[in-house]
Amino acid sequence: MTIRAALAVSLLVVVGLFVPRAEAALVGSPEVVAGGLEVPWDVVLMPDGRTLVTERTGRVRSIEPGGGLRTVYEDTSAVKFLGMALHPDYATNRLVYLYATFSTNPDVLNSNRVIRLYDDGTNLISQGVVFQEGIRSDGNHDGGRMAFGPDRKLYVTTGDVHRPELPQDRDSLNGKILRLEAPGGPGDGAAPADNPFNTAGESRPRRFVWSYGHRHPQGIDWDACGRMWETEHGPSGESYTGSVPNRGSRDEINRIDKGANYGWPLIVGDETREGMRSPVVSSGDSTTWAPGGLAFGPDGRLYAPLLAGQKLLDFGTVGDGVTDRRELFGGASGSGRLRDATVGRGYLWLTTSNSTSGAGEQVLRVPFDGAGPSAGATAACSAAAPAPAPGPLNSTPVLPHKVKTPLKDALLRWSRRMHSLGLRQMSRQRSVRLRMDGLPAGALVLRLDRPRRGRKPVVFAAAKGRGKTVTLRLTKAGRSLMRGRRPALKLVLRATLRKSAGGTSRRSRSLVIRARGL
């Protein structure tokens, strides 16, 4: 059977609705666990019940019963401490990994390092540097989040230090997510053999790179299906950001795949370019989130605390997209700027970052009600296709030969994209480019209609798919609708696909697009 024939067969699948989502399982308001901290950055929950917190000023603190603080590790030669993570075999080797900065001079290659510590049950004891292969710092864009993945490898985020040439240079370790070995022995910090750019005999820094084209990656975590997600700060006035000079906002939530290029600084926000990944969700061109950490709850939902947004974002996720969004703990009753998110012991743990001096910050926690992921979300994991292998540099990843992409999946993916853009941005752009992964070129017609009874629907936008993308363009009727400054608009996305054996496959999906997007 040819690929086109296989695709044609797959298009006969009946369109389904979104996978049912679990309701947000957080209950109540944040309670204070400890105060008086100096820029708390990462919370680590120890198996013996202790709670450790890294302070950006260069200390690791233990929260004692009653909320008191005790310093368990300090290095006066360090400029700051950021992320911290327990080794997967902590129960037997008691190893802890820490991301530390030792210089804010961006010309110093080894400014940021990964350090290995030993936990003796009372204090952390340094066991030396694990990794110092060339991560620069400028005192600001350091990335600094660390986490062990389901594959037991150590993932490390690094910032672009405001140097636009570094994120796209795979032989720079800045503007990247790195992947390291961490077996707790001599192999600590080595490049895993299956890293995307670690070919036989490779000695260049690229052997450590997992993904690239990042500006200031913050939180990382994996969903119940083992897919990696990341939060990232968008532009803040850089003059070199191409089509968005001197603009801020466009913060991102990304799905991270092996070897993928996330575009900074060549594309920002929802912009697209051949061979580069756009975010699953962007804050848009007029809203700044400044996301901190990222954590998946026991309910299967993605939690992202915001610094500039001063609230907690709560997303439902299915596959490689989001289904809905909630905003929690904002406004007058909120806790202000939120930086870290950690899940454990039946709680979501958060840190605050409200004081310029750093004094008086807090660790908070909010209980979960015990709800788990929906049955539909769990089933989606077993049905999910494997992530595509990375293609050659500057090429769009190609789906594996046997993977089938039903039209219903494409409709779901495209509707999420339009949800995230919102009416105002679609009106300003006057067009929306959508990827056609897995669909034959030139065989697809899309239109976005306003549903009406008793007469032909008003066409809001229409286009024909060519090559790897399809472009929805705003029509005259669409412009007229937009003039009403509507808070939301109910539309129907209709797709018609010509099948190789003749005939057509028609599918549609109803959606409500709001003025400000998701």
C-alpha positions, 0 to 999 in steps of 0.5 A: 500500500502506498503512503497516499493510499494509507493516508486515504484509508486513515481519513475514514476515521470518524471525527471525535471530540476532545479527549475528556479532561479531568477537572483541576484538582487543586482545592483551596488557596495557597498556604504559607509553608515558610517565609523570610527566604531570599529569592527562592528558586527551586523546591526539592522534596526529600524522601525522608520528609525534608523540604529543601529550597535553593536560594538564588543568592547561593544557599540551599535551605531546609525548611524545619518544622514550624517553618524555620530555615536552616542552611544545609549548603553554601558556597561563597564563591558562587554568584547564585544557585538555581535548579536542583534535582535528586538522582533517580537512585537517590535512595541508594547513592544519596546524590543531589545535583545543583546548577550554580553560577560562578561568573556573570561575565558572558565571555567566561565559557564555564560560568554555569556548572552542574555540581554533584552533592552528597546528602548525609541526612543533615547537610549537603556535601560537595563532591565536585563539578560534574559538568562545565563544558562551556555554559556562559552567563550574563547574570540574567539569562541562565536558564538553570532548570534541571530535571531527570527524565523518564529515561534517567538522563539529566536535562539542563536548560540554558539561556541565550545571555542576550547573544542572538547568534548562540541559540542557533549555533549547535556548538554553543551550549547557550540557548539550549536544553542539554541532556547528560549522563548522570549514573552517579559515578565516573560517567557523570556529565558525559554525552549520551550516545543517542543524543541527536547530534552526538555522532560517532567520534563527535567531540564538539559541544553539540554532542550534549544538545537535546534541543536548540533555538531557545531564548530563556527556557525555565520550567521542564517536566514530562506528562503522563505519556512521557512527552517533555514540555517547557516554559520559555520567556519571549522577547523583552525589547531586543532589536534583533528579533526580526519582525518584532523589533523592540517588542515584548511578550510572546512567552511560550509553552513548548512541546520538546522533541529530540533535535528540534529547533525552536526558532529563537531569535529567527521566529518569535511567538506564533511565527512559523518558519521552515524547520522550526517549531512554534509554541503550543501556546503563546501569551500573544503580542500584548500580554507578558507571562514571564513563566517560571517553573512547570509541573504536571499534577496528579490530575494530568494538568500542566501548571505554570506559575507566572512572574509578570502575570502574577498568577498560576496558569492551569492547562489541560493537555491532550497529545501535543496540544492544550484543550483549555486554560484556567487562571488561578490565584491572581488579582488582589487575593493572589500571592504576586509573582510566582516562580517555581512549581513542584508537585509532591506529597499531595500538594503543588508547591510554589515559590514567590519572587516579589521583592527586588532585594529578595528578602521576605519571599515565601514557599507556598503549597496548595493541596490536590483533591486526589483526582487523577487523569481522566480515562480518556487522557490515559487512553490517549497515551497508548494510542499516541504515535511516537515522536518523529525523529529529527530530520537534517538541519533546517528541515521540517521533521518528517513523520515515520513511514507507518504513522497515519495522520487522520484528518480529525487529528489535523482539525484538532491541532489547527483549532487549538492553534486558532484558540491560542491566537484569538480573534484580535491577533487573527484580525491583525495578521489577516491570515493563519498558516497551519502545518499539513504534516501527513496530508497530501499536498494540493488535496485539501480545502479549508474554510472557517465558517460562521454557522447559520441556520436556514441559509448558506454559512457566511465564509469567514476565511478560506484557503487551499493547501499547497505543499507543507502548509495551508493558509487561512486568509481573512475574507471581506465577510470576516473583516466585517465580523471583526469590526464588532469587537466581539469577546468571542465568536463561534465558528466551524472549521470545515475540511475537504480532502480529495482522496487518491482513489477518487471522491472526497472526505469531509470533516468539520469541527466547531470552536469558539475563538475568544478575543484574547486567545486561550 
